[in-house]
Amino acid sequence: MNKLIINIISTIITTIGLVYIISYLNLLVIGYNILDYVYFIIREFECIMFFIGLLILIINNKEDT
């Protein structure tokens, strides 16, 4: 049951982060280049939530094997 709850929470965190990463793609339209975009993504906590949630999912599911 705990694994299920952790998977649900980390999926929500990953989804929130991915929504922000996709929404910040509009920066490319207003003149940012790819390196500026990646640097911006690395600095924003909302976008880092994607990587945190993904890491939790990987670690949580790796314990099964």
N, C-alpha and C positions, 0 to 999 in steps of 0.2 A: 504494500500500500504506500509506503514511503517513497519507493522508486517512482510510482505513478504520479504522486504529487510533485516530486522534484522534476519529472519529465514535463508535466503540464506547466509548471512555473518557468522552467528554462525555455520551453517553446514560446511562451508569451513574451519573455524577455528578448529572445531572438527575433521574434516577429516585430516587436516595437523598434528594435535597432535597425532591422532591414527596411522598415517603412521610412525611417529617417534617412537612411543611406539613399534610397530611391528618390525620396523627395528632394534631397540635396543635389541630385543630378541636374537640377535647373541651374546650378552655378556654372555648369559648362556652357549653357546658352548665353549667359551674360558676360562671358569673356574669360573665365577661368580655364586653365589648361589642366591636363590630367594630373600632373604633379601637384599643382595647387589644390586640386580636388582631394587627392589622397592625403595630403598634409592636413587639410581641413577635417577630413573624416577621422583621422588619427587623434585629433585634438578634441573632438566633440564627444562628451560622455554618452549622449543618446546613441551615437553610432558605435561606440565601444561596447554598448550593451549587447549588440549582435554577437561580437566575439566572445563576450563573457557567457552568454546563453549557450552559444555553440560549444564552448569548452565544457560547460557543466553537462550538456547533453552527451558529449563524447566520454567524459569521465564516468558519468552515471551508467551509461550503457556498456562501458568497457568492463565494469565490475562483474557483469554476468558471465563473461568468458573466463 
